[in-house]
Structure formats: structure tokens, C-alpha cells
């Protein structure tokens, strides 16, 4: 990046009360909800929250939705009242060399930092990279992010972690340790078709911390269905199998694995797993139905 310029992509701190994003008198509508500062209105249900009442908790949720919506609108339309200008600071090659690398955010997500010629870029997982601007001596930000990042330096030559901090007060939100050059996160092993290695990696995370959200049964199941919906059937099947290995007493892990096997054309394996799911949970009428349908398909094929 040559020279310095101005950036306009974050909310004006002068437009906030301390610790909060204070909106003015703008009005916003999201779906069936319409918002202003003092009340939330649903077209069907009508007004339900005014001031400090028993609906205060719901109002706080709506307020957060409103502020988030306003943030994105302000950034998209360059509202000067809410979007300040920052001076872009130059980034030297030594800094780029120190921070370029991959940073782990749990077992299913990572951040890749790349850069050259005075510019840095940041990419989440497989997403396209966005330019990372230096806005203070130690702080960087992308136009698409609310919260900025900092690099934790082990020494002057290499960063040991990527820190996401709160845009308001700088409170640490997420620490992403730097990965070794030959290191993979467990989810990458799934993507690369290394099913047994992925299972071992997820098991290691579970042993290290049973409360790690990366290895929660629900989180893995949700990610598996995301893959399935994206048409990545083999990856989904392998991830569901990981979940089955981690939680062999859960009928749902067998059910999900069976579904992916069925979509992958593995009828016998799907039948076996659906049968197990139904045996473990006799109230699973879907599994029972699938057992009957797969048996009928197999009879037709024979």
C-alpha cells in the first residue's frame, strides 16, 4: 500500500453512550419487525416492549439486533454520523513477515494471514481474503468486521497468536494460536478425506477438554448437515462418522450417519445404521420409516 489514506468502515464512538452503540432517531425494519430506539413492533403481535418493564429482556435482544442492523446499514451507505475516518498506517515488510501464517480458532475454524508489498490480507477458513488495514500501531481491521484484531508477538520476528478484541474497550474476545506450518485442524482432515486421522484428532480434543464446543455432539452434527446441504456428501458422511465414534451411545449420531450414507448410495450401511438408531430410540419413527424404505429398495435391486 503506497502512502496513507482514509478509511470509513466503523461506527462513530461519539454516537454511543459509554459501552454501547447509541443510535439516534433512525428507524429500521427487519422482516416482520420494525425498530426504533424506544420500542419494538411486530406487525402481527403489536407493540410488546416499552421502557423498563417485564419485557426488558426481550427489548435488549431487539436492541442488539437493531444496533447490529444499523451498523451494517451505516457501513454500506457511508453515513458519516456513524462511520468515522481512520488514517491507514503503513505496514513494513518486517511486520508482514512476522504475522503471515495460519491461526487456529478451535478444531473447525482457522484464519489465514497473507501479505506482501506493504499489504496484509485475512481469510476465514476457505472464504476469500479481505484486506487487513493497520489503524493504530498495534491494531488492524477489515471493512467487513466489527471487532479489530491484534497480533501477540512472541518476539520481534514472529507472532504467536491472533487476538480479536472488542471494538469499544479493547477487551480480549478470542485468542487464536498460531499453527505450525505442517499442522492441520481436525476439520481440514475431514475435508482432505483423512477420516481416521480426523477421528483421532477430534478424540484428542474431547479428551483434552470435554467441554470444548468444537467437539460437542450438536456442533459436529450441525456442521455435518451444513456440508450435506452444500452437496459435500462424503465430507458430511465422514464427519457424522466422527460424531458416532465420539458419542456411540447417541441414537442421533447413527441416524445422521445413516442419512449421509443413504445420500452417498451406500444402502446396506445406511440400513444397518438406521436399524441401530431405531433400536436405541424406538420413538424415532423416521428411522423406522427409512429402514422399511431401504429394505424395499434392496429387494427391488436383488
C-alpha positions as CSV (number, residue, x, y, z in Angstrom):
1,X,0.0,0.0,0.0
2,X,1.5,3.3,-1.0
3,X,1.2,6.3,1.2
4,X,-1.7,6.9,3.6
5,X,-5.4,7.4,3.1
6,X,-8.7,7.5,4.9
7,X,-10.9,4.6,5.9
8,X,-14.6,4.7,6.6
9,X,-16.0,1.5,7.9
10,X,-16.8,1.6,11.7
11,X,-19.3,3.2,14.0
12,X,-18.7,6.7,15.4
13,X,-17.8,6.4,19.1
14,X,-19.3,9.9,19.6
15,X,-22.7,8.4,18.6
16,X,-22.6,5.9,21.5
17,X,-23.3,6.1,25.2
18,X,-20.3,4.6,27.2
19,X,-20.0,0.9,26.4
20,X,-23.0,0.9,24.0
21,X,-23.8,1.9,20.4
22,X,-26.3,4.7,20.9
23,X,-28.5,5.1,17.9
24,X,-30.2,8.4,17.1
25,X,-33.7,8.7,15.6
26,X,-33.3,6.4,12.6
27,X,-35.9,3.7,12.0
28,X,-35.2,0.2,10.8
29,X,-37.3,-2.7,9.6
30,X,-36.2,-6.4,9.5
31,X,-38.7,-8.8,8.2
32,X,-41.9,-8.6,10.2
33,X,-40.2,-6.5,12.9
34,X,-39.8,-2.7,12.9
35,X,-37.4,-1.0,15.3
36,X,-36.8,2.4,16.8
37,X,-34.9,3.4,20.0
38,X,-37.8,3.1,22.4
39,X,-40.0,0.3,21.2
40,X,-40.2,-2.8,19.0
41,X,-43.3,-3.6,17.0
42,X,-44.4,-6.8,15.3
43,X,-46.9,-6.4,12.5
44,X,-49.0,-9.3,13.9
45,X,-48.3,-9.3,17.6
46,X,-48.2,-5.5,18.0
47,X,-46.0,-3.5,20.5
48,X,-44.7,-5.6,23.3
49,X,-41.8,-3.7,24.9
50,X,-41.8,-0.2,26.2
51,X,-39.2,1.1,28.7
52,X,-38.2,-0.8,31.7
53,X,-40.9,-3.4,32.1
54,X,-41.2,-7.2,32.3
55,X,-40.3,-7.2,28.5
56,X,-36.9,-5.6,29.2
57,X,-35.0,-8.8,28.4
58,X,-36.8,-9.1,25.1
59,X,-36.1,-5.4,24.4
60,X,-32.4,-5.8,25.0
61,X,-32.3,-8.6,22.4
62,X,-34.2,-6.4,19.9
63,X,-31.9,-3.5,20.7
64,X,-28.9,-5.6,19.9
65,X,-30.5,-6.7,16.6
66,X,-31.2,-3.1,15.8
67,X,-27.7,-1.9,16.6
68,X,-26.2,-4.7,14.5
69,X,-28.5,-3.9,11.6
70,X,-27.8,-0.2,11.9
71,X,-24.1,-0.9,11.9
72,X,-24.2,-2.8,8.6
73,X,-26.5,-0.2,7.0
74,X,-24.3,2.7,8.2
75,X,-21.2,1.0,6.8
76,X,-22.9,0.1,3.4
77,X,-24.2,3.7,2.9
78,X,-21.2,5.5,4.4
79,X,-23.3,7.5,7.0
80,X,-20.7,10.0,8.3
81,X,-22.5,10.4,11.6
82,X,-21.8,6.7,12.4
83,X,-18.7,5.9,10.3
84,X,-15.5,7.7,11.3
85,X,-12.4,8.1,9.1
86,X,-9.2,6.4,10.2
87,X,-5.8,7.1,8.9
88,X,-4.3,4.0,7.2
89,X,-0.8,3.4,8.7
90,X,1.9,1.8,6.5
91,X,2.9,-1.8,7.1
92,X,6.5,-2.6,6.8
93,X,7.8,-5.9,5.4
94,X,9.3,-7.0,8.7
95,X,5.8,-6.8,10.3
96,X,4.3,-8.7,7.4
97,X,6.9,-11.4,7.7
98,X,6.2,-11.7,11.5
99,X,2.5,-12.2,11.2
100,X,1.9,-14.1,8.0
101,X,0.7,-17.6,8.8
102,X,-2.3,-19.6,9.9
103,X,-4.1,-19.2,13.3
104,X,-6.4,-21.8,14.9
105,X,-9.9,-20.9,16.1
106,X,-10.9,-24.2,17.6
107,X,-11.0,-27.5,15.7
108,X,-13.3,-26.4,12.9
109,X,-12.1,-23.0,12.0
110,X,-8.9,-21.1,11.2
111,X,-7.7,-17.7,10.0
112,X,-5.0,-17.3,7.3
113,X,-2.9,-14.2,7.2
114,X,-1.1,-13.4,4.0
115,X,0.6,-10.3,2.6
116,X,3.3,-8.6,0.6
117,X,4.3,-5.2,-0.8
118,X,3.0,-3.4,2.3
119,X,-0.4,-5.0,2.4
120,X,-2.0,-7.7,4.6
121,X,-4.9,-9.9,3.9
122,X,-7.0,-12.0,6.3
123,X,-9.2,-15.0,5.3
124,X,-11.6,-17.0,7.5
125,X,-11.4,-20.7,6.6
126,X,-12.0,-21.1,2.8
127,X,-13.5,-17.6,2.3
128,X,-11.9,-15.0,0.0
129,X,-9.4,-12.9,1.8
130,X,-10.1,-9.3,2.8
131,X,-7.5,-6.6,3.2
132,X,-6.4,-6.0,6.8
133,X,-5.7,-2.4,7.4
134,X,-3.4,-1.1,10.1
135,X,-5.3,1.5,12.1
136,X,-3.0,2.0,15.1
137,X,0.5,0.9,16.0
138,X,-0.9,-2.5,17.2
139,X,-4.4,-2.8,15.8
140,X,-5.7,-4.0,12.5
141,X,-9.2,-4.2,11.0
142,X,-11.1,-5.4,7.9
143,X,-14.0,-3.4,6.4
144,X,-16.3,-6.5,6.9
145,X,-15.6,-6.9,10.6
146,X,-16.9,-5.1,13.6
147,X,-14.1,-6.1,16.0
148,X,-10.4,-5.4,15.2
149,X,-7.5,-7.8,15.7
150,X,-4.0,-7.6,17.2
151,X,-1.0,-9.9,17.0
152,X,0.6,-11.3,20.1
153,X,4.3,-11.3,19.4
154,X,6.5,-14.0,20.9
155,X,9.5,-11.9,19.9
156,X,10.1,-9.2,17.3
157,X,10.3,-11.7,14.5
158,X,7.2,-13.9,14.9
159,X,3.6,-13.6,16.1
160,X,2.4,-16.3,18.4
161,X,-1.4,-15.6,18.3
162,X,-4.1,-13.5,16.7
163,X,-6.2,-11.7,19.2
164,X,-9.7,-10.4,18.4
165,X,-10.7,-7.5,20.7
166,X,-13.8,-5.6,21.5
167,X,-14.2,-2.5,19.3
168,X,-15.4,-0.5,22.3
169,X,-13.0,-1.1,25.1
170,X,-10.3,-3.5,23.7
171,X,-11.4,-6.4,25.8
172,X,-10.0,-9.7,24.6
173,X,-12.7,-11.8,22.9
174,X,-10.9,-14.6,21.1
175,X,-7.3,-15.9,21.1
176,X,-6.3,-17.9,18.0
177,X,-2.9,-19.5,18.5
178,X,-0.5,-19.6,15.6
179,X,-0.3,-23.0,13.9
180,X,2.8,-24.8,12.8
181,X,3.5,-24.9,9.1
182,X,2.7,-28.7,8.9
183,X,-0.3,-28.5,11.3
184,X,-3.9,-29.1,10.3
185,X,-7.1,-28.5,12.3
186,X,-9.3,-31.6,12.6
187,X,-11.9,-30.3,10.2
188,X,-9.3,-29.9,7.5
189,X,-8.5,-33.6,7.8
190,X,-12.2,-34.3,7.1
191,X,-12.0,-32.0,4.0
192,X,-8.9,-33.9,2.8
193,X,-10.6,-37.3,3.1
194,X,-8.4,-38.4,6.0
195,X,-11.2,-39.9,8.0
196,X,-9.2,-42.0,10.5
197,X,-6.8,-39.1,11.2
198,X,-9.8,-36.7,11.7
199,X,-11.4,-39.1,14.2
200,X,-8.2,-39.3,16.2
201,X,-7.8,-35.5,16.2
202,X,-11.3,-34.9,17.4
203,X,-11.0,-37.6,20.0
204,X,-7.8,-35.9,21.3
205,X,-9.7,-32.6,21.6
206,X,-12.5,-34.4,23.5
207,X,-10.0,-36.0,25.9
208,X,-8.2,-32.7,26.4
209,X,-11.4,-30.7,27.2
210,X,-14.8,-32.5,27.2
211,X,-16.5,-29.0,27.2
212,X,-14.7,-27.8,24.1
213,X,-17.6,-26.6,21.9
214,X,-15.7,-27.9,18.8
215,X,-16.4,-31.4,19.9
216,X,-19.9,-31.0,21.2
217,X,-22.3,-33.6,19.6
218,X,-24.6,-30.9,18.4
219,X,-21.9,-28.7,16.9
220,X,-20.5,-31.6,14.9
221,X,-23.9,-32.7,13.8
222,X,-24.8,-29.1,12.7
223,X,-21.6,-28.8,10.7
224,X,-22.3,-32.2,9.1
225,X,-25.7,-31.0,7.9
226,X,-24.1,-27.8,6.6
227,X,-21.8,-29.9,4.5
228,X,-24.7,-32.1,3.4
229,X,-26.7,-29.1,2.3
230,X,-23.7,-27.9,0.3
231,X,-23.6,-31.1,-1.6
232,X,-20.4,-32.3,0.1
233,X,-21.9,-35.7,0.9
234,X,-18.7,-37.7,1.5
235,X,-17.3,-35.0,3.9
236,X,-20.6,-35.0,5.7
237,X,-20.6,-38.7,6.0
238,X,-17.1,-38.8,7.4
239,X,-17.9,-36.0,9.9
240,X,-21.0,-37.8,11.0
241,X,-18.9,-40.9,11.5
242,X,-16.5,-38.9,13.7
243,X,-19.5,-37.9,15.8
244,X,-20.7,-41.5,16.0
245,X,-17.2,-42.5,17.3
246,X,-17.2,-39.7,19.9
247,X,-20.8,-40.4,21.0
248,X,-21.6,-44.1,20.4
249,X,-24.4,-44.1,22.9
250,X,-26.4,-41.4,21.0
251,X,-29.1,-42.6,18.6
252,X,-28.9,-39.4,16.7
253,X,-25.3,-39.9,15.6
254,X,-26.3,-43.2,14.0
255,X,-29.4,-41.5,12.4
256,X,-27.3,-38.7,10.9
257,X,-24.6,-41.0,9.7
258,X,-27.2,-43.3,8.1
259,X,-28.7,-40.3,6.2
260,X,-25.4,-39.3,4.7
261,X,-24.7,-43.0,3.8
262,X,-28.0,-43.2,2.1
263,X,-27.4,-40.0,0.1
264,X,-24.0,-41.4,-0.9
265,X,-25.6,-44.5,-2.3
266,X,-24.4,-46.9,0.5
267,X,-27.8,-48.6,1.1
268,X,-26.6,-51.5,3.2
269,X,-24.6,-49.3,5.5
270,X,-27.5,-46.9,5.8
271,X,-29.8,-49.7,6.6
272,X,-27.5,-51.0,9.4
273,X,-27.2,-47.6,11.0
274,X,-30.8,-46.7,10.7
275,X,-31.7,-50.1,12.3
276,X,-29.3,-49.3,15.2
277,X,-30.7,-45.8,15.6
278,X,-34.3,-47.2,15.8
279,X,-33.2,-49.9,18.3
280,X,-31.6,-47.3,20.5
281,X,-34.6,-44.9,20.2
282,X,-37.9,-46.7,19.4
283,X,-39.6,-43.3,19.3
284,X,-37.6,-42.4,16.2
285,X,-40.3,-43.0,13.6
286,X,-38.2,-41.5,10.9
287,X,-35.6,-44.2,11.4
288,X,-38.2,-46.9,11.3
289,X,-39.7,-45.5,8.1
290,X,-36.2,-45.3,6.5
291,X,-35.5,-49.0,7.4
292,X,-38.6,-50.1,5.6
293,X,-37.9,-47.9,2.6
294,X,-34.3,-49.1,2.2
295,X,-35.3,-52.7,2.6
296,X,-37.9,-52.2,-0.2
297,X,-35.2,-50.7,-2.4
298,X,-32.8,-53.5,-1.7
299,X,-35.5,-56.1,-2.6
300,X,-36.1,-54.3,-5.8
301,X,-32.4,-54.3,-6.7
302,X,-32.0,-58.0,-6.0
